[in-house]
Amino acid sequence: MRKKNFAVILSGCGHQDGAEIHEATLTLWAIHKNGADFQCYAPDIKQHHVLNHLTGQEMNEKRNVLIESARIARGKIASLATFAPDSVDGLVIPGGFGAAKNLSSYAFDGAKCTVNSDVVAAIKAVHAAGKPIGALCIAPVILAKVLGNVTLTIGQDQGTADHLAAMGARHQPTMPGEIAIDRERKIVSTPCYMLNSRVDQIAEGADNLIRAMLELMD
């Protein structure tokens, strides 16, 4: 039986200005743990800004989202512009502020945000093919913006839930490690660090999300 293959879209490296490293790594762990495989992608674009993760202060330097994401992927990553939906069985987007600053403008524009064109194309193509999509932490806001009428979770934050509603989505409250499943539209989400979660709860959420996506593939 052929292994299922996931595309994982990364948004840099580091939770304040890129992909959340625990969420990204534990998503990859969950994929392999459940007998599937993955290919990492990231847009080949400038990072919005670079933050010192010790102080939270902005640094006077420029970085590239694809190059930074390659740190997590151990160099095995492709430009999102080359993504072919036929090559995968599902798509996953880990969170971190990179999802809200690099993949989209949600961190600055809220419900009126825009989404990177390569990210939009990948989501729409996978969704149109009837394949499942997963999103962790803040990344569900991207799915709300692109797909609109879907059920998602970002945990318990009412302000973000209101933004989801403004983009046409429905919010399902969750606790650490839990997931929300929109079976009709094949969307799975988990709150991760949108809540005050421990790293083992991040792993639990990622594992539950990947297992749910594999069930939706069948």
N, C-alpha and C positions, 0 to 999 in steps of 0.2 A: 504494500500500500504506500502510495506517494506521501512524503511528509508535507504537511501544510506549511506554507511560507507566508510570513508577515513582513510587510514594509513598516519600518519604524522611522518616523520623521523627528529628527532632533533639531534643536534651535540654538545651539551653542553649548557652552560647558560652564555650569555654575548657576545656582538657583536665582541669583539677583539679576543676571543679565543674559542667561542662556537656559539650556535644559537643566532641570533639577537632576543632579547626578544619581541620587538614590533611586528616584522614580525611573530614570532611563535604564540604569543598570539592572534593577530588579525586574523591569519589564523584559529585558533580554534574558535574564535568568529564568523567568516564568515561562517564556517561549520554549527554551531548551528543556526545562524541567518537564514540560507537557508534551515532549516528543516532536516539536515543530522546529522550524528554522526561521531565520530573519535576514533581511537586508536593510541596512541603515541608509537613510537619505537626509540631506539638509539642503536648503536653498543656498546657492552660491552668491551671497549678498553681504554687504557690510552689516556688522552688528550695530544696533541702535546706539549703544554706548558701552563702555567698559567700567565696571564697578570693582573697587577693592572689597573683597568679601570679608576682610577683617574689620574694616571701618565703615563700609557702606558708602564711601565717598567715590565720586566719579574720578576716573583716571584719565590723564591726557594722552590717550593712545587709541588706535583704531584696530579692530580685529574683524575677521571674516567668519561668518556663521558656519560655513562648511568646514573650514580649517579647524575651528574650535570644536565642532561636533566630532571631528575625527579623533580627538583625544579620548572620547568615550567609546567610539567604535573601533579603537585600536588601528585606525587607518583604513579599515574596510568599510568605506562609505562612498556613496555616489551623489552627484548633484541631483537635486530633486527635478531639475529640468529634463533629466533622462528617464524619469519614472515611467514604467509601462505597466498599466493596471492588470494586463493579462498575465503578468509574471508572479502575481501574489494572490493569496486567498483572503487577505484582510489587511487592514491599515491601523496602526496605533500611533497616537501622539502623546508622549509624556509631557508633563507640565513644567513648571519653572517660569520665571518672568520672561524668558526668551519666547515662549509661546504668545505672550501678551505684548512683547516689544519688538520681536524680530519676525515671527510668523504672522503677526497681526499688529494692529495699533490699539488693541483693547486697553492696555495700561494707561493710555493717554486720552482715548476717545470714547471709552465705555461702549454702550450699545450702538453708537454711531461709527464704530471702528471699521476699518478696511482690513482685508486679508490678502497676504501675498498671493500673486496670481498663480504661481506653481503649486502652492498649497491648495488653493481653490480647485485647480484642475485635477489634482490627485484625489481630493475628497469626492468631487462630483463624479469622476470616472469610476472609482471603487463603489460608490453608492449606486450609481446607475447599473453597475454589473451585478447588483444584489449581494455584494460581499460585505461582511461586517466591518465596522469601524469602532475603535476603542479610543477613549480620551481620559487622561488622568489629570487631577488637580484643577488648574485653571484652563486647561486645553479644551474642555467642553464648550467654552464660549465661542471658540472657532467654529465648531460644528453647528452651534446655534446660528451664527452669522451666515454660514454657507448653506445650511440645509433648512433652517427655520423650524418647521413643524416636527420637532423631535422631543423625546423625554430624556432629560439629562440630570446629573447631580453635580453639585460643587460643594456638597456637605451641608452646612447649616447657615451660611452667610446670606442674609436677606437681601443686602444691597446687590450682590452678584446675581442672586436668584431673580431679582426685579429686572436686571439687565437681560437675563435669559428670556424672560417673558416679553420684554420690549422687542426682542429679536424674533419672536414667534414661537419660542420653545417653551416646554413645561419643566418645572423643577421638581425633583423628588428628593427630599431630605434624606441624608445618610449619615452614618457614624463611621469611625475609622475601620478600614478593612472591608466595608460593605460596597456593593455595586448597585447601579441602576441599569436595568435592561429594557430597552425599547425593542421588543421582539419583532414588531411589524416592520420597523425600519432598520433593524439589525445594528443598533447602536448600544454600546456598553460604556459606562463611565464609572469612575471611582474618585473619592475626594482627596485622598493623600494628604498633602500638607496644607490644603485649604482648612483642615482641622489641625488641632494640636496633637499630631500623630507621632508615634514612635516608629523607628525604622522597621521593626518587625511587622507593624501594622501596614506600612507601605508595601512590604513584601506580600502580606496577606491580600491586600487590595489588588495588587498587580496579578497575583496568581488567580484570584477569583475572576478578574477581568479576562485574562487570557483563556481560562477554561470555559467561560461563558461564550467567548467569541468562537472557540473551537466547536462548541455545541451548535452555534448558529450556522457554522459552515456546513454541518451535517444536515 
